[in-house]
Amino acid sequence: MTSLQNHPYHGWIWDMFQEYVRKITRTASTGAMPLEEMQSRYQKMHRDFEIKIMISDRVGMIVQFLDLDLYHYPDFESLLQESAFLNFLSEKYGGGKYKVNLYHDGTFIATKNFKIEEGPEKWREILKSREVRNS
């Protein structure tokens, strides 16, 4: 296990986790959780995070979010910088508006939106091929 000093507390997943902790721990009497305690909790939890990637699809006046994939934190260790993650989304799924949810032991932690402006919507073919396999 990495020491706290060597662990990279950076990137979009860390940002999502910090927002979650700030929301659940901020009270008038105790204030926000100290950074060191937040890092300690992250250290204990992050390897168990699940990351769900969804795509926003407009059907008429309705926007729906379609599930693309569910990943585990170790799959994303090389994608913690937002630019690397955006490249991953672009390469694998193509253009679109993405909603990414972070979970720990089935509990929702946070959501973050990402947008890939250019490129084919590869995700449409991925979803279509899944429908064919499941029918």
Helices and strands as residue ranges (DSSP letters): H 11-25, H 35-45, G 46-48, E 49-59, E 62-72, G 73-79, H 82-93, E 96-104, E 107-116, H 122-134
